[in-house]
Amino acid sequence: MEDNQITVYTTDTCPYCAQAKNFLEEQGLDYKEVNVQEDSEAAERLIQVTGQMGVPQINVNGNWILGFDREAILTFARKNIG
């Protein structure tokens, strides 16, 4: 299976962040979590790159997804089919 580069930007109080992480785990997709509530530098970088401060924001192989969007995650993630 090809490696996916997936980063999920979250906060402690975001229910959609938890749903996104659970979905990635259910799909067997590894990801890195960046908690922007605890890492203000990461929060600043995220706003500079995307112009958005809402979470979750998910970067899947260079493609930004704002919010928890199952179909977009699966579209951008490389999965080994068969």
KARA-V856009 format. One record per backbone hydrogen bond with DSSP energy under -1.0 kcal/mol. NH is the residue of the N-H (numbers start at 1). CO is the residue of the C=O. If there is no record, write none. Layout:
BEGIN
NH_CO, NH_CO
END
This chain:
BEGIN
7_59, 8_32, 9_57, 10_34, 18_14, 19_15, 20_16, 21_17, 22_18, 23_19, 24_20, 25_21, 26_22, 27_23, 28_25, 29_24, 32_6, 34_8, 36_10, 39_35, 43_39, 44_40, 45_41, 46_42, 47_43, 48_44, 49_45, 50_46, 51_47, 57_9, 58_65, 59_7, 60_63, 61_5, 63_60, 65_58, 67_56, 73_69, 74_70, 75_71, 76_72, 77_73
END
